[in-house]
Amino acid sequence: MQTSTTKTVNATCPACGLLCDDVTVSWQGSDAKLDVTVKSGKPCGKTVAFFSRPLNAATPMIAGKPVSLVEAIAYAGKLLQQAQMPLVAGLSTDLAGFRAAYQFAHPTQSNRPQANMMHMNVHSSLRNTKVLQSTGWQTTTLTEVKNRADMIVCIGTDVVHHNPRFFERAVWTDEAMFTDASARKVVYLGGDDLNTAPGVSPKGELPTVLPCATIDLPEVTAALRALLQGKVLKVDAIAGVKVSALTQLIEQLKQAKYAVLIWVAKDLDFPHAELTIQNITESVVILNQQSRAMGLGLGGSDGDTTVNYAHTWLDGLTLGEQDVDAHDLIVWINSFSPDKPMPSVSQPVIAFGHPDTQFTTPPEVFIPVATPGLDAAGTLFRVDSSVVLPLKKVRESTLPTLAEVLLKLEAQLA
């Protein structure tokens, strides 16, 4: 009797912007469910969900009906030849996938127009971009947080909703080089429905929580910045946060050897949220006149950090918002997140994505593609932009990569 051997791969997880590289994936036999573990032994829901996705049958579709890849590409080519102003959107992919998408959107042939581009996370990403463009900022990396930070202030976020292993990997770690990690002070300033349990230290010390609604953070962060500048506030509280509590927070920040102010742009979902982020980053600038502090924007998903950087170096400009209604054809790319539905549009749609991608209305053309880090190798930038990590092909799959499909489509149009 022949027994199948256990196969094991040490993988990097692209399920969030942390890109945790201590993941082990093992399985027996080609049809076996993948067993996912991390170095600490503590399960991460996002990691398990990503690597546990089944490899279902993947067939290209035209208007919801199965066709061959050749037929799907041929029909997609006809739609593109008819388009006058296409939009390449979604862009949930890795570096190689985006480079192929960029080349596809900027054809050298004169027989078809260039396409505009927009990432699915553009609304939250632009909140950070606007601050970086207007005033710049002083930010740090996850490695520096792990090695140096003695005080961490999470503003408007608990972080773990987006990056579940942040505290495990960067805060309560045994690998800090220049500080006692277990003595770190954690503060939560504002935010809705926060999970503050991960902020409890290994010694059992509870984090400080200064509650206020997310929508009130513009006032609270402006007050924090004003107090740091030495201004006097003629009120006792701002949006329910006592001025005395903000004053105490400022004194703790000034006494810290390396304070880090953290935000997640996606959690600051209100008009002109970039001004709140600017209050945070300018508070860091003021603190650095007398002590040492840094900012750090976390979150990140669907390759947004990678796509924004790659577009900037290829194009010279950052990705911006586009008026979807002004376009006559949508090319939708979603390699990572089949659970994120495509926005409802009236234009014809050519979709490239995970085989399990759900649509409210079947697109004119759907071509399943490989998921980087699962069905194919790839590369991504970590959310702090300081590290580029390789993604491994974890399982055998016949799915083509996004780059391979786009090359075939370009050949069809040549």
C-alpha positions in Angstrom: 0.0 0.0 0.0 1.5 3.3 -1.1 1.2 6.2 1.4 1.4 9.9 0.3 4.1 11.9 1.8 3.5 15.2 3.7 4.6 18.3 1.8 5.6 21.4 3.6 6.2 25.0 2.4 7.4 27.9 4.4 5.3 30.7 3.0 4.7 34.5 3.2 1.1 35.4 3.8 -0.4 38.2 1.6 -3.7 38.3 3.4 -2.8 41.7 5.0 -0.1 44.3 4.7 2.1 42.7 7.4 3.2 40.0 4.9 4.0 37.6 7.8 6.8 35.3 6.6 6.7 32.7 9.4 3.8 30.7 8.0 4.1 27.0 7.4 1.7 25.2 5.0 1.6 21.5 4.8 -0.6 18.9 3.1 -0.8 15.2 2.1 -1.8 14.4 -1.5 -2.9 16.8 -4.3 -6.5 17.0 -3.1 -5.8 17.4 0.6 -6.8 20.5 2.6 -3.9 22.7 3.5 -2.9 22.8 7.2 -1.7 26.3 8.2 0.4 27.2 11.2 2.5 30.2 12.2 5.7 30.3 14.2 4.1 31.3 17.5 1.4 28.7 17.2 -1.3 31.3 17.6 -3.9 31.1 14.7 -4.5 34.1 12.4 -7.9 34.0 10.9 -6.9 35.9 7.8 -3.9 33.6 7.2 -6.0 30.4 7.6 -8.7 31.7 5.4 -6.3 32.7 2.6 -4.4 29.4 2.5 -7.5 27.3 3.0 -9.3 28.4 -0.1 -10.2 25.4 -2.1 -8.9 24.9 -5.6 -12.2 24.8 -7.4 -12.8 24.2 -11.1 -11.9 27.3 -13.0 -13.5 27.9 -16.4 -13.6 31.1 -18.3 -17.1 32.5 -18.9 -18.9 34.7 -21.4 -22.0 36.2 -19.9 -22.0 33.4 -17.3 -21.6 30.5 -19.7 -18.5 28.3 -19.8 -16.2 28.8 -22.7 -12.5 28.0 -23.6 -9.8 30.4 -22.7 -9.2 31.1 -26.4 -12.9 32.0 -26.9 -12.9 34.3 -23.8 -9.7 36.1 -24.9 -11.1 36.5 -28.4 -14.4 38.1 -27.1 -12.5 40.3 -24.7 -10.4 41.5 -27.6 -13.5 42.5 -29.5 -14.8 44.5 -26.5 -11.5 46.3 -26.2 -11.4 47.2 -29.9 -14.8 48.8 -29.5 -13.9 50.8 -26.4 -13.0 54.5 -26.6 -12.2 55.1 -22.9 -11.5 51.9 -20.9 -10.8 51.8 -17.1 -8.5 49.1 -15.6 -9.8 48.9 -12.0 -9.6 46.7 -8.9 -5.9 46.0 -9.4 -5.8 43.5 -6.6 -2.6 41.8 -7.7 1.1 41.6 -7.0 4.0 43.4 -8.6 4.3 41.3 -11.7 0.6 41.4 -12.2 0.5 45.2 -11.9 3.4 45.7 -14.3 1.5 43.6 -16.8 -1.7 45.6 -16.2 0.2 48.9 -16.6 1.7 47.8 -19.9 -1.7 46.6 -21.0 -3.3 49.9 -20.1 -0.6 51.9 -21.9 -0.4 50.2 -25.3 2.3 51.2 -27.8 -0.1 50.4 -30.7 -2.1 53.2 -32.1 -5.1 51.0 -32.8 -6.5 51.3 -29.2 -6.7 54.0 -26.6 -4.8 54.1 -23.3 -6.8 53.1 -20.2 -7.1 54.9 -16.9 -6.3 52.9 -13.8 -7.7 52.8 -10.3 -7.2 50.5 -7.3 -10.1 49.2 -5.3 -8.6 50.8 -2.1 -8.1 54.2 -3.8 -10.4 56.1 -1.4 -8.4 55.2 1.7 -5.0 55.2 0.0 -5.4 58.8 -1.2 -5.9 59.9 2.4 -2.3 59.1 3.1 -1.1 60.2 -0.4 -2.5 63.7 0.0 -0.6 64.2 3.3 2.6 62.9 1.9 2.3 65.2 -1.2 1.4 68.3 0.7 3.6 68.3 3.8 5.5 65.1 3.9 5.8 63.1 7.1 8.3 61.4 9.4 7.4 57.7 9.6 9.1 54.5 10.8 9.0 50.8 10.0 7.7 47.7 11.6 11.2 46.6 12.4 12.0 49.9 14.2 8.7 49.5 16.2 9.8 46.0 17.2 13.3 47.1 18.2 12.9 50.6 19.6 9.3 51.7 20.4 8.6 52.1 24.1 5.2 53.9 23.6 2.6 53.1 21.0 -0.5 55.3 20.4 -3.2 53.8 18.1 -5.3 56.7 16.8 -8.8 55.8 15.6 -8.0 52.1 15.2 -7.2 48.9 17.0 -4.9 47.8 14.1 -5.7 44.2 14.6 -8.9 44.4 12.6 -6.7 44.9 9.6 -3.4 43.4 10.8 -4.3 40.7 13.3 -0.7 39.8 14.2 0.6 43.3 14.7 1.0 43.2 18.5 2.3 39.6 18.3 4.9 40.4 15.7 6.0 44.0 16.5 5.0 44.8 20.0 4.9 41.9 22.5 7.9 40.2 21.1 11.0 38.6 22.6 13.2 39.9 19.8 13.3 43.6 20.6 16.9 44.8 20.4 17.0 48.1 22.3 14.0 48.2 24.7 12.1 46.0 27.1 9.1 45.0 25.0 7.0 43.8 27.9 7.2 47.3 29.5 5.9 49.1 26.4 3.0 51.5 27.0 0.0 51.2 24.7 -2.6 54.0 24.3 -5.8 53.9 22.2 -7.1 57.4 21.2 -10.6 57.3 19.7 -12.2 54.8 17.3 -15.3 52.7 17.1 -15.8 49.2 18.3 -12.1 48.7 19.2 -10.6 45.4 20.3 -8.1 46.6 22.9 -7.4 43.1 24.3 -4.2 42.7 22.2 -2.9 45.9 23.8 -2.6 44.2 27.2 1.0 43.6 28.0 2.5 40.2 28.9 2.7 41.4 32.5 -1.0 42.1 32.5 -0.8 45.9 32.3 -3.9 47.3 30.6 -3.6 49.8 27.8 -4.8 53.4 28.3 -8.1 54.0 26.4 -9.2 57.6 25.6 -12.6 57.0 24.0 -14.2 59.2 21.4 -16.1 58.4 18.2 -14.2 58.2 15.0 -16.1 61.1 13.5 -14.8 63.3 16.3 -11.1 62.6 15.7 -10.6 65.7 13.6 -11.4 67.8 16.6 -9.4 65.6 19.1 -6.3 65.4 16.9 -6.4 69.1 16.2 -6.6 69.7 20.0 -3.6 67.3 20.6 -1.6 69.2 18.0 -2.5 72.6 19.5 -1.5 71.5 23.0 1.8 70.2 21.7 2.4 73.7 20.2 1.9 75.2 23.6 -1.5 76.7 22.9 -4.2 77.0 25.7 -7.6 75.4 25.1 -10.4 77.2 26.9 -12.5 74.1 27.4 -12.4 71.2 29.7 -13.0 68.5 27.1 -13.0 67.9 23.3 -15.6 65.5 22.0 -15.7 63.8 25.4 -12.0 63.6 25.8 -10.8 65.6 28.8 -8.1 68.2 28.0 -6.3 67.0 31.1 -6.1 63.5 29.6 -4.6 64.9 26.4 -2.2 66.9 28.4 -1.1 63.8 30.3 -0.7 61.9 27.0 1.5 64.7 25.7 3.8 64.5 28.8 4.1 60.7 28.3 4.9 61.2 24.7 7.6 63.7 25.6 9.1 61.4 28.1 9.2 58.4 25.8 12.4 57.4 24.2 10.7 56.3 21.0 7.0 57.0 20.6 5.0 55.8 17.6 1.7 57.2 16.5 -0.2 54.7 14.4 -3.3 55.2 12.2 -5.1 53.1 9.5 -6.4 55.3 6.7 -9.3 52.9 6.0 -10.6 53.4 9.5 -10.7 57.2 9.1 -13.8 57.0 6.8 -15.1 60.6 6.9 -14.8 63.7 4.7 -11.3 65.2 4.5 -9.8 62.5 6.7 -6.4 63.5 5.3 -6.5 66.5 7.5 -6.8 64.2 10.6 -3.8 62.2 9.3 -1.9 65.5 8.9 -2.7 66.4 12.5 -1.1 63.1 13.5 2.0 63.5 11.3 2.5 67.2 12.3 2.2 66.2 15.9 5.1 63.9 15.3 7.1 66.8 13.8 6.5 68.9 16.9 7.5 66.0 19.3 10.7 65.5 17.4 11.8 69.0 18.3 12.3 67.9 21.9 12.1 64.1 22.0 11.9 61.2 19.5 8.7 60.1 17.8 7.5 58.6 14.5 4.3 58.0 12.6 3.2 54.7 11.0 0.3 54.1 8.7 -0.8 50.5 8.8 -3.5 48.4 7.2 -2.9 47.5 3.6 -4.6 44.9 1.5 -5.0 43.6 -2.0 -1.5 44.7 -3.0 -2.4 48.4 -2.6 1.0 49.4 -1.3 2.8 47.6 -4.1 0.5 49.0 -6.8 0.8 52.6 -5.6 4.6 52.4 -5.5 4.9 50.6 -8.9 2.5 53.1 -10.6 4.5 56.0 -9.2 7.9 54.7 -10.6 6.4 53.6 -13.9 4.2 56.6 -14.5 5.6 59.4 -12.4 2.3 60.0 -10.7 0.4 58.3 -7.9 -2.9 56.4 -8.6 -5.9 58.6 -8.2 -9.7 58.4 -8.3 -11.4 58.0 -11.6 -15.0 58.8 -12.6 -16.2 55.3 -13.4 -19.3 56.6 -15.3 -17.0 58.5 -17.8 -15.6 55.2 -19.1 -17.2 52.8 -21.6 -15.5 49.6 -20.6 -14.3 48.3 -17.2 -11.5 45.8 -16.9 -11.7 44.5 -13.3 -8.8 42.7 -11.7 -9.1 40.9 -8.3 -6.6 38.2 -7.8 -6.6 38.1 -4.0 -10.1 38.7 -2.5 -13.0 36.7 -4.0 -15.2 37.9 -1.1 -14.9 41.5 -2.2 -17.6 42.2 -4.8 -17.1 44.3 -7.8 -19.0 47.6 -7.6 -22.2 47.6 -9.7 -21.7 49.3 -13.1 -23.7 49.8 -16.3 -20.7 49.4 -18.7 -19.5 46.1 -20.2 -17.0 44.3 -17.9 -14.0 42.1 -18.5 -13.0 40.5 -15.2 -9.9 38.7 -14.2 -9.9 37.1 -10.8 -10.0 34.3 -8.3 -12.2 31.4 -9.5 -14.6 31.9 -6.6 -15.2 35.6 -7.4 -18.9 36.5 -7.0 -20.7 38.9 -9.2 -24.1 40.5 -8.8 -24.4 40.4 -12.6 -22.2 38.1 -14.7 -19.6 40.1 -16.5 -19.3 40.0 -20.3 -16.1 38.1 -19.9 -14.6 36.4 -16.8 -11.2 34.7 -16.9 -10.0 33.0 -13.7 -6.4 33.7 -12.8 -3.9 32.4 -10.2 -3.7 33.9 -6.8 -0.1 35.1 -6.0 1.3 33.4 -2.9 -1.0 30.4 -3.4 -1.3 29.3 -7.0 1.8 31.2 -8.3 4.9 32.9 -7.0 5.0 36.7 -6.7 6.3 39.8 -5.0 4.7 42.4 -2.7 5.8 45.5 -0.7 5.1 45.3 3.0 2.7 48.0 4.3 5.5 50.1 5.8 7.1 50.2 2.4 10.6 49.2 3.7 10.6 45.6 2.7 9.8 43.7 -0.5 8.9 40.0 0.2 8.7 37.1 -2.2 5.5 35.0 -2.4 5.8 31.3 -3.0 3.7 29.0 -5.1 2.2 26.8 -2.4 0.1 24.3 -4.4 -0.1 22.9 -7.8 -2.5 24.8 -10.1 -3.1 25.1 -13.8 -4.5 28.6 -13.5 -2.7 31.1 -15.6 -1.2 34.2 -14.0 -2.7 37.6 -14.7 0.5 38.5 -16.6 0.1 35.5 -18.8 -3.5 36.2 -19.7 -2.8 39.9 -20.4 0.0 38.9 -22.7 -2.3 36.6 -24.7 -4.9 39.4 -24.8 -2.4 41.9 -26.1 -1.3 39.4 -28.8 -5.0 39.1 -29.8 -5.2 42.9 -30.2 -1.9 43.3 -32.1 
